[in-house]
Amino acid sequence: MGGNSGNNKMTITQVAKKVGVATKTIMRWEHSGKVNLPRRDWRGWRVYYKEDLEKLREFHESLYYLDETV
């Protein structure tokens, strides 16, 4: 991936690692409608950007917040 760091594209594996969940967890959130579906590249692979990562982090953090308030 070398010189492509300027485009900020990330794979589901990279995003999952940054959020702290498994890739299957993100897929489950997407399929259940809890988070927006990501864009896809020409191969049909998920492509995430910084704003997608932030939304996933916020959703993940909200799960802990909801759990603490119950």
N, C-alpha and C positions, 0 to 999 in steps of 0.2 A: 504494500500500500504506500510505501515510501513518500513520494512528493505530493500525495493527494490530501494532506492534512488540512489544506486550506478550504476544502469544500464541506467539511464538517459532517460528512455522511458517516453513519455508523450502522453496523449490523445488529441484529437482535441479540447476538451473543455479547457484543460490546455493551449494549444498552443494559442488558440483564445484569452484567457484572457491575456496572456503575450504580444501578438501582439496588442491587443486593438480593435479587431473586433469580429463579431459574427461568430459562427461555420459555418453558412450557407454562409458567405462571403468566407471563406477558401474553402469550397466545390465548390462554384461558380468559384473561381480562378482555382481550379484543373480541373473542367469539361471543362472550356474554354481553357485550355492549358497554362494559364499565369504562373502557377507554376507547378513543378513536382508533380506527384502523389506520395503519401507516401507509405511506406511499409505497409503490412498488417500482422496481427498475425494469428494464426491458426483459429480464429473465423471469420476472414475477417474484423476485426476492424482496423481502421487506427492507426498506431504507428509512432510517431514522435520522433526524436532525436535532440540533441542540434544543429547539423548542419542544420537540417530542419527548426528549429525555427529561426535560423539566416537568412536563405534564405527568409523565409516569412517576417521577420522584414524588411529586405532590400527591398523586393518588395513593402511592404506597405509604407515605407518611400519614395521610388521612385515615388509613385503615387502623393505624396504631392509636391515633387520636380518638376515633370512634370506639375502639376497644376499651380505652381507659375511661370513657365517660359512661359506660354501661354499668 
